[in-house]
Amino acid sequence: MNTVETNIALAGLTSFGIAAKAQQLMRVDSVADVLQVLKAAEADAVPLTVLGGGSNVLCTHDVRGMVMKIEIMGRRIVAEDDATVTVEFGAGESWHDVVAWTVENGWGGLENLALIPGTVGAAPMQNIGAYGTEQASCAVSVTYVDRRTHTMHTLDADACAFGYRESVFKHALRDVAIITSVRYRLQRHPTVNTTYADVRNELQVRGVAAPTIRDVFDAVVAIRTRKLPDPAVIGNAGSFFKNPVVDAETYTRLRSANADMPAYPQADGTYKLAAAWLIDQCGWKGHRDGDAGVHVNQALVLVNYGGATGRQILELSKRIVASVHDAFGVTLEREVNVW
Ligand SMILES: Cc1cc2nc3c(=O)[nH]c(=O)nc-3n(C[C@H](O)[C@H](O)[C@H](O)COP(=O)(O)OP(=O)(O)OC[C@H]3O[C@@H](n4cnc5c(N)ncnc54)[C@H](O)[C@@H]3O)c2cc1C
């Protein structure tokens, strides 16, 4: 295990690039390390915070106590048959590298989730999703260390309560589970998912009539590179807010006043609205308060132009929530984790 690093700048370890520090930081690359750091934090009676790739956190202050940075690697086939391959990935593996590797092997299921920043261990937390799929569609199980008891547990995907940017790890197991590995079942003879219009259009432009998983992967990478701000260039954490889901009555009321409002009917009779559209209607796209801003092309993405503090970004986000609520009566929920 690596030694304790003290007074560590988190700007380079988080995609928002906010100037905050961790009092102590330890990198862990095995379950044994996780248990050792847990014990040390308990012995010193300091708070413990878990960090993956830092692409979904906003630091509003220095982090007291110990930050445990998950760097557990590993890709291991644990089961296979004629149709499927089940692979266990260490929680510290880069999500995008894992997706690229599955595509290289010809195993389908994760290709629509290309280029999502971060680690495998964080993927089940908010059940990452994009371009018509979610990691839940391939997840088999999640293994974690329980911080209270220092014991290992494996939850089958059914028990993870995966939903739209939701899982048990954001609720009953929040601040309890330190995820150490995740298993995904991949398809040897995949059918591609082109339900998302952007993906279909990109394939059409590329002249691909019968797409493979490689074609879908390449299309998603191209779309995302074009559309999303690169955190290496401008600090951000992707979508700051979740798309709100409203009941049919609210949808009907809003739709009658806004004929062009995008809305996606859900299986349970509710409607998912586009948070970006609501924010844009309130005039926030491209808004800038000092170095805290709303991206010029993506109203859902809050950005740090360099010197913003986490508090400034958080304040801006609260003003956006209030204005969307005033205009539409809809409350936006944060997707980003605020520290
Ligand atoms: C440009 C950009 C685009 C994005 N696009 C998408 C997208 O399309 N879809 C999407 O769903 N998300 C997207 N995101 C958000 C982000 O990439 C995901 O949420 C990702 O899963 C975060 O991974 P991470 O390792 O960086 O997590 P971190 O930011 O390090 O952590 C996020 C949360 O998970 C906890 N955590 C991290 N690792 C573990 C672990 N091993 N065990 C327990 N808790 C843990 C942390 O404590 C924190 O609360 C985007 C972000 C950016 C910057």
The ligand as a Gaussian input file, in Angstrom:
#p B3LYP/6-31G(d) Opt

LIG

0 1
 C      -17.648000      15.293000     -19.322000
 C      -18.467000      14.355000     -18.473000
 C      -19.450000      13.591000     -19.062000
 C      -20.233000      12.716000     -18.273000
 N      -21.190000      11.965000     -18.891000
 C      -21.945000      11.111000     -18.160000
 C      -22.952000      10.315000     -18.805000
 O      -23.121000      10.346000     -20.016000
 N      -23.697000       9.487000     -18.038000
 C      -23.509000       9.397000     -16.671000
 O      -24.231000       8.624000     -16.043000
 N      -22.559000      10.127000     -16.045000
 C      -21.769000      10.986000     -16.754000
 N      -20.818000      11.738000     -16.126000
 C      -20.638000      11.629000     -14.676000
 C      -19.500000      10.677000     -14.232000
 O      -18.648000      10.371000     -15.310000
 C      -20.051000       9.367000     -13.655000
 O      -20.914000       9.629000     -12.579000
 C      -18.947000       8.428000     -13.166000
 O      -19.488000       7.177000     -12.865000
 C      -18.190000       8.956000     -11.963000
 O      -17.078000       8.106000     -11.757000
 P      -15.845000       8.545000     -10.874000
 O      -14.959000       7.370000     -10.700000
 O      -15.220000       9.750000     -11.445000
 O      -16.573000       8.885000      -9.499000
 P      -16.202000      10.023000      -8.449000
 O      -16.536000      11.352000      -9.034000
 O      -14.839000       9.841000      -7.922000
 O      -17.246000       9.671000      -7.296000
 C      -18.623000       9.857000      -7.481000
 C      -19.346000       9.378000      -6.215000
 O      -19.188000       7.979000      -6.069000
 C      -18.478000       7.644000      -4.876000
 N      -17.577000       6.562000      -5.231000
 C      -16.635000       6.566000      -6.212000
 N      -16.041000       5.361000      -6.284000
 C      -16.609000       4.593000      -5.339000
 C      -16.414000       3.233000      -4.906000
 N      -15.515000       2.423000      -5.481000
 N      -17.168000       2.777000      -3.873000
 C      -18.074000       3.569000      -3.270000
 N      -18.301000       4.852000      -3.632000
 C      -17.580000       5.348000      -4.658000
 C      -17.791000       8.916000      -4.438000
 O      -17.621000       8.959000      -3.025000
 C      -18.745000       9.983000      -4.954000
 O      -19.803000      10.170000      -4.023000
 C      -20.003000      12.623000     -16.881000
 C      -18.985000      13.403000     -16.293000
 C      -18.225000      14.253000     -17.080000
 C      -17.130000      15.049000     -16.427000

